[in-house]
Amino acid sequence: MSSLAAARADNFYYPPEWTPKKGSLNKFHGQHALRERARKLDQGILIIRFEMPFNIWCGGCESMIAKGVRFNAEKKQVGNYYSTKIWSFTMKSACCKHEIVIQTDPKNCEYVIISGAQKKTEEYDVEDAETVLLPVDEERSKLADPFYRLEHQEEDIKKKKEAEPVLVRLQRVSDSRHSDDYALNKALRAKLRNQKKRVAEEEAASRKMGLGI
C-alpha cells in the first residue's frame, strides 16, 4: 500500500461490526461514494462544479455573469453526436436564482445556451477599433509564393495607404511611451536646479532688503 493510500485509510473509521466480507464502507453504510453529489444518480443526474465558458447575460435580472464563475450544476446526457455524448448542465444563477441550461455542441466544439441566459457578444470591427487586420496563417503561408505576392501587390499597396494614418498614430503613441528616460530625467533635473537657483537668489535679495520673505 502506498503512503498516500495508507494515509487515506487512516482517516476512515471502521466500526466494530464491520468485516471485510461486508465490502467497502460506502456499501456498509448504504451510501454512494460521491455522497450528496449522487443523490439524483437514479435519474441520470450528477452534481458537478461547472465553470462558465464565456461571459453571459442572466435571463432573470439581466446581470452579467463573467467567464470562469463556477456553479453547482446538474449534469446529464441528453443525446449523442455520432459516438460523442451530448451533456446538459442545469444551474441557478447566484444573483436571482434563475435557471440556466447549457449544452455541449460536439459538432462545433463549443457550448450552447439552451435557456435562461444570453451569450455576451464581444465581437469588434477592425475599423472601429482602429487596428490592423493581420493575415491568417493560411494566407501568411501563401505569402512565401512570389506569384501570389505579385497578384496581391496592388491590393496590399492600397491597404497600406488606407492604414497609414492609423499606423502613424500608433507609432507616435509608442514613441511617447518608450522615449529616452535618461533625456527626460536630465531635463527634469535641470529644471529643478534652475528653480532652486532662482529661489536662492530671491531669498538673498529679500535678506539684503530686510524682508523676511
N, C-alpha and C positions, 0 to 999 in steps of 0.2 A: 504494500500500500504506500502510495506517495505521501510526502509530508503534507501536501495540501489536502488530500483526501482524508488523512488521519486527523488533521485539524478540524475539518468539517464534521467528521464522525464524532469528535469530542463535543461538538456543540449541540448534538441531538440527545434528547432524553428518552431512554428506553425504559418503559415501566416494567415492574417485576413480572407482570402477567404476559409480557411479550416474549415470544420464542422465534428463532429463525424460520421455523416452519410456517409462521403466520405472514411471511413476506415482509415487505417494506413497512416503514412507519406510516406512510400515507395510506397504504392498503389496510393496515391495522386500525387506523383511526377513521377509515371510510371517507377520506378526502382526497382531492386531486393535488398533484404536486404544485400546480400553479395557484392554488387556493382561490381567492376571490376573482382572479382573472379568468378562471374557467367556470364561473357559476352559470354561464349560458352555453356551455360547450355542447349540451344536448341539442341545442338549436343551431349548431354550426357556427357559433359566435365566440370569438376570443377577444378579451380586453387587452389592448396593447397601448403603447405610447406612440402616438402619431405626430410627426413633425411636419408643419405646414410647408409645402414645397415652394410656394410663391406668395406674394402679397395679395390679399383678398379684401373685399368689402363685405361686411356682415349683412345678411339679408334682413335681420331683425331691427337693428339700431343703426345700420349704415356706418358703423365704426370700422376703421381699418385694422385688420389682423396681419401682423408682419410675418414675413417669411422666417421660419425657424421656431415659431411658437409651438409648444407641444401640448397635446390633448390626450385624455384617456378616451380612446376610440374603440368602437365595436367593429372588429374585422370579420368579414365573412365572404365566402366565394359566391359570386353572382353569375358566373358564366365562364366560357373558355374562348380563347382565340387560338385556334388550332390546338396545340398541346400546352399552351401557356394559360394559366388560371387568371381570371379577372377578379380582382379583390375590391370590395366596397368597404369604406371607412365612414362610420357614422359617429359624430361627436357633437357636443354642445359648446357654443361659444361662451367664454367667461364673462363677456360684457352684458349679455341679455338672455343667456341660456337658450339661444336659438339653435335649432338642429341644423347641422351642416352635413351633407353627404358628398363624398369624393370617391371616385373610382379610378382604377388604373386603366390605361389605354395602351396595351402591349403593341398594337399596330403602329402607333406614332411615338411610342416610348415616352409617354408623359402621363400626367394626372389630369382628370376631367372633373369639373364641378357639376354634380347632378342637380343639387337643390340646396337652398339655404344661404347661398353666397354668390358673389360675382368676382371673377378674377380682375385684379387691377391692371389696366392697360398701361404699360410702361414703354411703349414704342416711341421713337422720336424721329423727326425728319432731319436729314443732314443739313439742309439749308437753314432751318430754324435754329439748330444747334451751332451753326457756323463752324462746322468741322469738315474735314476732307474725307470722302469715302474711299477707304482702302480697298484694293482689289482682293478678291477671294483667292484661295490657294490654287484653285484650278486655273484662273486667269493669270496668276503670278507665275505659274509654271510655263504657261504659253509664251510669256514674255521672253523666254530664252530663245525662241524661234525667231530668226531675223525676218522671215517673210511675214510672220504675224505682227511684229513690231512695225514693219513698213506699211502694212494695211491700216493699222490703227494710229499712225503717226499724226495725221491731221486731227483726228479726234482728240488725241492726247494734248496737242498744242492748244486746241480750243478749250479743253478742260483746265489747262494750266492758266490761260488768260482769265477765265472766269473765277478761278480760285486764288488768283494772285493777291487781290485786296485782303482776303482772309489770312493768307499766309504772311503777308507783311505785318498785319496787326498782331498775329500770334508771335512773330519774330520780335516785334517791339516789346511785347509783354515779357517774353523770355529774356530779352536783353536787360530789361529793368530788374528782373528777379535775380539774374545771375551776373550782375555788374561786378566791377572790381571792388571788393570790400576794402582793400588797402587804400585805394584812392578816396573812397568815401570817408574812411576813418581819418585819413590825413587831412582832408578838407574840414572835417568837423573839429579836429584838434586845433587847426589854425584859426578857426572862427572863435573857439573858446579862448585861445591865447590873446587874440585881439580884444575880446570882450574884457578879459581880466586886466589887460594893459590900460584900456580906456577907463575902467573903474578905478584903478590905482591912480591914474592921472587926475581924475575928478576928486578923489579923496585928498590928494596932495594939494590941489588948488583950493579946496574948501578949508584945509588947515591953515594955509597961508592967509586966507581971508578971515580967519577966526570963526568959521561956520562949523557947527557940529553936524554936518550932513554926511 
